[in-house]
């Protein structure tokens, strides 16, 4: 039985509520600053300072709201601050060079504008399209000025790519209308130019095969028995509003319309002492560059988090499908383009999972006495659908003090059409053939995570750590202090400035990074710290100075550190949409600020390389990428040593005693 939570304002870090959204719209409308030509694009709570959070006494919550608006007639973006307790607009700024994200209303209206365009219809007819009502259109962000057609500079644009289904139930993504690009002015909501790069195959302009995957349209197996997860004695967590306690962990579940899931004030109960680790953790930015040189695809580089505000695209999660077991859901609310409340039930799911061994030892001298503990993890997740792709965001909390951030990628690969008879010999590695006349391009997904560390307080320092041999010359017994020839040590380097901290992974030397409190030690004299351990990752092979690389500066390194600045929230800047030079992580770190004994924010860019394959069609089995945050010197011993054994498990005497 699922438990459902409805947000109320109980804490300064809570997301906006329905009442606050309605109040914000009402205050704006009464301010006489906006008229009927305005759209309401984003409402974000102005988060309190760390000091305000620490000193909050549990009283009433008075908040400001940061608002992004668009004047469609003037074709200008505005940013305003609304004071809810005062009932007034306290700041108002015109941003002539900023473009807001593309919300759902824009997407649907742009899709219909393309379908109604006579020029687009003529191009689609050349490719065998007859029923335009069965077409789907994805309005992609325009990216850089290099990809704007002549005469359309300065407009707020999207590039419409289209596909055609054979029925309402059909998977339209199986049949791209290749070579047709409809540019839509999102302020006017009209098609301003259609580019036709030519029909790929005059004899067969559309792929011939269906690519359906729904169970009522394909034959499914009958050899799988139902698997369920039950917890007859209930769950191990406690939830108070949006604060969660589980197995020593304490944190708050937040949400914004840009990032979606945000975790606040992450702490661990160390024998009654609640110790802080992270003030805030979220996925701040994302870039999806494509490597295909085909002019129909060589411009693709979507910033799915910031160009769409991924929080608005999260799914309402379903019991037994997206999450399995005993669930706890957190709802989300945001505003639509008219300033009304947009509800997203079950936007965030929380559940427990068994994850194999936590620790084990067999005392073979004591009649094979074995002690085993099962590793259990708490899962907090959201899943967002951005057109063809589905992104699952997971945060795992473990009983030994570890946190893991994981991305799972699924959905349908962006695709195009190739001539009949195209095989692997024709691709040159830029794309792969996944079905007759269907190609999917090589591409990458890069996710930047913003990790605001407060390890035992706000004064922290950062270290780079890797394996280092005693010496790098050929070993000889006589001439080396390393008489065994196998000595090596963990080399630690203090990172003093932002430029020093810019680094990439080095798995062969087991490079990782540690954030420590230089003023706190454990019982053995180690500075208390938490580490960031990479798993798999990938560099971007895009050319330096290219439009895509210029916009996605955070791809230049895997690891970055900055001193905390409340205005530096997103690695790709505040307004990256249709922005040639977004002001983000790369630009901030040029100042090369001091990061020794400062309030530190670590930024980690996690990359996934996707050379597509036929096995990814018609729906991609999940690709998984992750990294880990783990204690090092933070505790005096294994913090999971007190986890009890499972009842009646493994013949453990302690387990049997617990049941008596």
KOLTOR-161177 format. One line per field, with one value per residue (C-alpha): residue number from 1; y, z, x. Coordinates in steps of 0.02 Angstrom, whole numbers, plus 50000, padded with zeros to 5 digits. Layout:
# residues N
nr <- NUM:...
c2 <- Y:...
c3 <- Z:...
c1 <- X:...
//
This chain:
# residues 660
nr <- 1:2:3:4:5:6:7:8:9:10:11:12:13:14:15:16:17:18:19:20:21:22:23:24:25:26:27:28:29:30:31:32:33:34:35:36:37:38:39:40:41:42:43:44:45:46:47:48:49:50:51:52:53:54:55:56:57:58:59:60:61:62:63:64:65:66:67:68:69:70:71:72:73:74:75:76:77:78:79:80:81:82:83:84:85:86:87:88:89:90:91:92:93:94:95:96:97:98:99:100:101:102:103:104:105:106:107:108:109:110:111:112:113:114:115:116:117:118:119:120:121:122:123:124:125:126:127:128:129:130:131:132:133:134:135:136:137:138:139:140:141:142:143:144:145:146:147:148:149:150:151:152:153:154:155:156:157:158:159:160:161:162:163:164:165:166:167:168:169:170:171:172:173:174:175:176:177:178:179:180:181:182:183:184:185:186:187:188:189:190:191:192:193:194:195:196:197:198:199:200:201:202:203:204:205:206:207:208:209:210:211:212:213:214:215:216:217:218:219:220:221:222:223:224:225:226:227:228:229:230:231:232:233:234:235:236:237:238:239:240:241:242:243:244:245:246:247:248:249:250:251:252:253:254:255:256:257:258:259:260:261:262:263:264:265:266:267:268:269:270:271:272:273:274:275:276:277:278:279:280:281:282:283:284:285:286:287:288:289:290:291:292:293:294:295:296:297:298:299:300:301:302:303:304:305:306:307:308:309:310:311:312:313:314:315:316:317:318:319:320:321:322:323:324:325:326:327:328:329:330:331:332:333:334:335:336:337:338:339:340:341:342:343:344:345:346:347:348:349:350:351:352:353:354:355:356:357:358:359:360:361:362:363:364:365:366:367:368:369:370:371:372:373:374:375:376:377:378:379:380:381:382:383:384:385:386:387:388:389:390:391:392:393:394:395:396:397:398:399:400:401:402:403:404:405:406:407:408:409:410:411:412:413:414:415:416:417:418:419:420:421:422:423:424:425:426:427:428:429:430:431:432:433:434:435:436:437:438:439:440:441:442:443:444:445:446:447:448:449:450:451:452:453:454:455:456:457:458:459:460:461:462:463:464:465:466:467:468:469:470:471:472:473:474:475:476:477:478:479:480:481:482:483:484:485:486:487:488:489:490:491:492:493:494:495:496:497:498:499:500:501:502:503:504:505:506:507:508:509:510:511:512:513:514:515:516:517:518:519:520:521:522:523:524:525:526:527:528:529:530:531:532:533:534:535:536:537:538:539:540:541:542:543:544:545:546:547:548:549:550:551:552:553:554:555:556:557:558:559:560:561:562:563:564:565:566:567:568:569:570:571:572:573:574:575:576:577:578:579:580:581:582:583:584:585:586:587:588:589:590:591:592:593:594:595:596:597:598:599:600:601:602:603:604:605:606:607:608:609:610:611:612:613:614:615:616:617:618:619:620:621:622:623:624:625:626:627:628:629:630:631:632:633:634:635:636:637:638:639:640:641:642:643:644:645:646:647:648:649:650:651:652:653:654:655:656:657:658:659:660
c2 <- 50000:50163:50314:50482:50648:50817:50961:51093:51235:51163:51210:51347:51217:51146:51163:51288:51240:51262:51410:51495:51474:51548:51692:51726:51737:51849:51968:51979:52012:52148:52232:52313:52261:52125:52113:51985:51963:51885:51701:51635:51522:51475:51495:51448:51472:51585:51466:51533:51554:51418:51528:51552:51364:51329:51461:51431:51402:51309:51462:51522:51516:51681:51661:51751:51677:51701:51715:51705:51784:51809:51954:51875:52042:52129:51964:51994:51893:51966:51908:51960:51927:51913:51933:51823:51894:52073:52033:52134:52125:52176:52167:52178:52155:52153:52021:52059:51920:51780:51645:51545:51356:51270:51214:51088:51218:51282:51104:51059:51223:51215:51037:51091:51241:51126:51005:51150:51224:51206:51211:51071:50971:50986:50922:50780:50729:50703:50568:50477:50561:50576:50590:50738:50706:50552:50652:50692:50839:50865:51049:51038:51185:51284:51277:51409:51552:51448:51342:51486:51513:51681:51816:51732:51798:51863:51761:51633:51475:51287:51164:51043:50864:50751:50569:50484:50344:50223:50225:50311:50160:50148:50196:50350:50358:50208:50319:50482:50615:50636:50795:50911:51044:51164:51318:51385:51558:51514:51690:51700:51512:51503:51412:51541:51429:51250:51177:51026:50938:50814:50642:50508:50371:50419:50238:50210:50376:50299:50147:49995:49910:49943:49956:49927:49876:49886:49717:49723:49748:49616:49438:49434:49285:49172:49096:49228:49213:49365:49437:49549:49634:49634:49708:49638:49727:49894:50002:50063:50248:50389:50538:50704:50821:50811:50758:50576:50472:50301:50192:50339:50454:50617:50728:50830:50789:50947:50986:51127:51141:51154:51013:50908:50806:50899:50832:50954:50952:50774:50715:50553:50503:50450:50372:50513:50652:50714:50764:50859:50799:50893:51049:51020:50891:50894:50863:51039:51022:50902:50899:50771:50796:50692:50639:50612:50728:50714:50892:50824:50778:50866:51011:50906:50950:50957:51027:50924:50989:51175:51195:51106:51122:50936:50944:50988:50831:50704:50557:50518:50357:50196:50067:49899:49970:50116:50066:49895:49860:49975:50152:50327:50461:50647:50753:50908:51065:51201:51334:51322:51457:51546:51553:51416:51268:51115:50959:50811:50671:50543:50645:50567:50388:50320:50136:50009:49877:49726:49748:49590:49578:49721:49627:49447:49342:49156:49099:48932:48891:48908:48774:48884:49017:49144:49320:49398:49564:49603:49771:49871:50037:50177:50232:50408:50429:50525:50482:50614:50593:50717:50676:50509:50483:50431:50475:50392:50487:50384:50428:50277:50288:50143:50087:50107:50294:50288:50383:50335:50442:50343:50383:50256:50298:50216:50262:50274:50330:50486:50420:50455:50371:50288:50216:50039:49911:50014:49900:49911:49935:50105:50187:50238:50236:50395:50295:50117:50031:49966:49920:49923:50104:50166:50238:50298:50414:50394:50515:50549:50600:50708:50747:50876:50853:50998:50939:51075:50992:51044:50904:50935:51118:51244:51258:51123:51085:50971:50841:50738:50560:50425:50273:50315:50187:50208:50242:50228:50140:49955:49868:49799:49726:49812:49990:50020:50064:49969:49802:49702:49795:49811:49965:50101:50231:50344:50513:50661:50835:50985:51082:51266:51355:51323:51295:51168:51072:51050:50866:50709:50531:50416:50240:50154:50253:50249:50438:50504:50664:50700:50844:50862:50974:51031:51080:50913:50743:50569:50470:50426:50601:50591:50745:50698:50682:50618:50558:50560:50397:50391:50237:50232:50398:50468:50624:50729:50710:50870:50994:51135:51297:51210:51278:51127:51124:51313:51301:51150:51214:51096:50951:51009:50917:50782:50864:51046:51138:51314:51417:51426:51564:51569:51635:51489:51351:51278:51219:51281:51452:51528:51546:51423:51406:51477:51555:51551:51582:51533:51597:51442:51334:51363:51552:51558:51459:51576:51686:51547:51583:51509:51343:51303:51308:51377:51331:51215:51154:51005:50979:50810:50779:50600:50546:50401:50355:50277:50191:50126:49946:49844:49778:49956:49954:49987:50032:50050:49933:50043:50112:50141:50263:50315:50381:50361:50475:50380:50420:50420:50459:50526:50383:50288:50118:50033:50128:49975:49858:49878:49824:49672:49505:49449:49340:49153:49193:49091:48997:49147:49125:49310:49298:49151:49240:49391:49280:49204
c3 <- 50000:49943:50057:49976:50037:49992:50013:50145:50195:50349:50318:50225:50105:50054:49871:49823:49866:49767:49876:49850:49661:49658:49768:49656:49502:49588:49650:49476:49393:49518:49502:49335:49268:49156:49033:48924:48813:48954:48985:49157:49126:49293:49478:49592:49781:49834:49947:50117:50163:50260:50413:50400:50386:50537:50645:50592:50750:50674:50654:50502:50331:50235:50062:49902:49730:49581:49423:49239:49119:48931:48843:48677:48597:48648:48628:48788:48945:49118:49289:49444:49630:49719:49907:49967:50145:50079:49931:49808:49668:49747:49593:49406:49274:49085:49009:48822:48780:48884:48818:48940:48933:48818:48922:48877:48811:48689:48634:48594:48508:48405:48354:48293:48202:48104:48061:47993:47891:47704:47665:47787:47719:47542:47600:47696:47543:47447:47575:47559:47704:47676:47846:47933:48091:48122:48121:48280:48295:48424:48435:48473:48548:48414:48507:48433:48309:48184:48160:48139:47957:47882:47923:48082:48199:48365:48363:48496:48392:48395:48257:48226:48180:48128:48113:48045:48121:48027:48163:48328:48421:48313:48368:48259:48298:48182:48028:48025:47898:47858:47792:47838:47970:48020:48114:48232:48310:48487:48524:48368:48366:48179:48060:47990:47879:47816:47761:47646:47629:47503:47505:47557:47448:47315:47295:47482:47575:47737:47830:47791:47961:48120:48283:48408:48586:48679:48744:48648:48484:48503:48566:48745:48836:48948:49043:49179:49351:49451:49570:49712:49859:50022:50192:50307:50459:50369:50315:50407:50369:50459:50362:50438:50302:50181:50306:50297:50430:50382:50457:50528:50380:50390:50241:50158:49990:49885:49707:49582:49409:49330:49419:49481:49630:49752:49917:50060:50227:50217:50388:50476:50656:50727:50896:50938:50857:50700:50582:50419:50254:50113:50115:49941:49803:49631:49446:49386:49199:49053:48875:48739:48591:48432:48329:48160:48022:47922:47905:47961:48129:48152:48249:48387:48562:48683:48860:48922:49101:49068:48895:48952:49143:49169:49331:49227:49123:49264:49260:49387:49450:49459:49598:49544:49382:49412:49593:49673:49853:49987:49917:49984:49856:49856:49743:49651:49595:49479:49368:49189:49058:49113:49294:49349:49458:49369:49477:49460:49575:49631:49555:49673:49736:49890:49931:50007:49911:49959:49878:49918:50050:50169:50262:50306:50397:50430:50582:50512:50674:50773:50688:50536:50636:50507:50527:50376:50355:50205:50122:50110:50022:50022:49846:49806:49622:49482:49298:49163:48981:48859:48690:48637:48787:48965:49106:49277:49417:49572:49738:49845:50031:50111:50292:50292:50258:50068:49943:49761:49619:49468:49298:49194:49012:48912:48785:48597:48511:48403:48226:48040:47871:47761:47584:47556:47572:47691:47800:47928:47788:47747:47919:47951:48138:48134:48148:48155:48061:48187:48071:47884:47828:48009:48077:48251:48275:48395:48539:48722:48879:49007:49177:49293:49479:49599:49773:49907:50041:50223:50302:50489:50449:50311:50319:50202:50091:49940:49900:49746:49787:49677:49689:49676:49668:49784:49631:49444:49401:49374:49542:49604:49777:49812:49756:49820:49988:49923:49955:49913:49750:49772:49880:49835:49931:49916:49863:49925:49850:49926:49793:49832:49688:49563:49416:49515:49552:49370:49339:49247:49307:49302:49338:49313:49461:49555:49560:49675:49772:49956:50042:50222:50371:50415:50589:50638:50663:50710:50853:50752:50694:50519:50459:50442:50259:50120:49953:49775:49684:49496:49406:49216:49125:48953:48882:48749:48579:48511:48432:48545:48498:48412:48452:48556:48655:48679:48755:48865:48955:49102:48988:48987:49150:49255:49422:49477:49644:49677:49834:49878:49790:49802:49622:49549:49541:49366:49275:49108:49174:49209:49029:48911:48789:48619:48701:48611:48769:48926:49084:49189:49275:49150:49162:49352:49380:49272:49427:49504:49676:49835:49886:50038:50201:50116:50100:49949:49807:49705:49529:49444:49260:49226:49043:48947:48772:48666:48507:48462:48411:48341:48517:48566:48448:48462:48646:48728:48875:49015:49005:49181:49245:49423:49551:49739:49889:50034:50209:50236:50412:50448:50570:50694:50635:50513:50542:50486:50616:50720:50581:50650:50559:50465:50571:50552:50427:50394:50559:50655:50843:50864:50737:50827:50993:50926:50887:51061
c1 <- 50000:50080:50088:50058:50126:50051:50175:50145:50260:50341:50522:50617:50690:50521:50467:50334:50156:49996:49945:50113:50102:49928:49985:50136:50027:49901:50037:50113:49945:49902:50072:50027:50198:50128:49986:49900:50053:50157:50190:50239:50388:50465:50432:50578:50584:50726:50821:50872:51054:51142:51141:50953:50928:51038:50956:50776:50675:50528:50419:50324:50406:50409:50477:50521:50493:50607:50501:50547:50423:50415:50332:50280:50238:50399:50496:50591:50625:50602:50658:50563:50568:50401:50390:50249:50238:50237:50126:50230:50357:50522:50634:50604:50741:50733:50848:50853:50979:50902:50787:50680:50663:50537:50387:50253:50131:50262:50300:50120:50081:50241:50199:50027:50100:50215:50075:49972:50115:50080:50266:50302:50155:50225:50394:50312:50209:50372:50410:50245:50154:49967:49882:49964:49862:49969:50131:50224:50344:50483:50533:50720:50815:50905:51073:51192:51181:51279:51122:50998:50942:50985:50859:50797:50931:50866:50706:50660:50664:50644:50686:50544:50592:50451:50399:50243:50141:50028:49894:49858:49930:50087:50263:50287:50474:50495:50471:50570:50519:50703:50781:50638:50673:50534:50593:50459:50455:50400:50339:50230:50196:50216:50330:50450:50555:50557:50724:50715:50883:50814:50734:50858:50783:50655:50598:50577:50570:50503:50568:50458:50443:50345:50440:50301:50338:50171:50112:49949:50043:50179:50194:50257:50332:50230:50378:50401:50322:50271:50402:50350:50434:50337:50376:50243:50316:50327:50471:50626:50606:50518:50451:50403:50342:50486:50619:50673:50761:50827:50964:51061:51029:50933:50894:50758:50678:50664:50612:50629:50554:50727:50820:50677:50738:50851:50920:50948:51039:51109:51169:51216:51181:51350:51307:51188:51291:51203:51343:51322:51395:51307:51202:51128:51145:51065:51094:51132:51157:51158:51225:51188:51305:51288:51438:51355:51422:51261:51188:51020:51097:51265:51189:51109:51168:51023:51036:50890:50891:50902:50825:50666:50672:50676:50575:50423:50448:50453:50334:50200:50279:50180:50179:50251:50321:50439:50467:50442:50396:50329:50336:50325:50284:50317:50206:50266:50176:50235:50159:50100:50127:49968:50023:49904:49953:50022:50013:50131:50071:50201:50343:50472:50474:50561:50581:50701:50798:50901:51073:51168:51304:51343:51480:51521:51650:51661:51762:51819:51910:51747:51644:51618:51527:51467:51405:51320:51233:51126:51157:50999:50985:50860:50815:50753:50712:50630:50606:50589:50539:50615:50537:50611:50726:50685:50805:50798:50885:50929:51007:51053:51088:51183:51200:51390:51382:51397:51291:51280:51213:51157:51083:50987:50952:50815:50680:50700:50860:50852:50853:50854:50831:50962:50940:50880:51017:51126:51231:51371:51499:51421:51416:51599:51559:51454:51293:51229:51088:50962:50817:50787:50824:50834:50997:51040:51189:51333:51309:51346:51253:51344:51267:51342:51308:51322:51376:51377:51485:51479:51582:51564:51538:51565:51755:51820:51971:51991:52124:52167:52220:52298:52411:52596:52739:52887:52996:52974:53137:53165:53177:53342:53360:53524:53486:53310:53237:53086:53169:53015:52992:52804:52784:52662:52563:52411:52478:52375:52384:52296:52201:52224:52135:51996:52113:52214:52055:52004:52040:51986:51969:52120:52056:52224:52292:52127:52113:51980:51948:51917:51831:51890:51863:52040:51982:51904:51985:51928:52005:52159:52203:52131:52037:51854:51812:51703:51769:51704:51746:51716:51654:51647:51655:51698:51777:51692:51779:51699:51819:51879:51791:51646:51473:51428:51590:51583:51410:51448:51603:51573:51623:51804:51839:51758:51795:51786:51784:51721:51697:51513:51418:51229:51219:51318:51188:51196:51353:51284:51232:51062:51001:51090:50944:50994:51147:51314:51414:51320:51402:51435:51564:51705:51685:51670:51829:51933:51944:52049:51980:52050:51970:52076:51978:51823:51640:51660:51552:51613:51549:51561:51525:51470:51475:51399:51458:51323:51375:51205:51170:51025:50992:50943:50793:50648:50673:50843:50880:50945:51121:51189:51319:51359:51481:51498:51520:51598:51664:51854:51907:51733:51697:51805:51743:51625:51461:51362:51436:51278:51160:51068:51065:50912:50795:50830:50968:51126:51113:51177:51164:51129:50990:50910:50927:50835:50685:50673
//
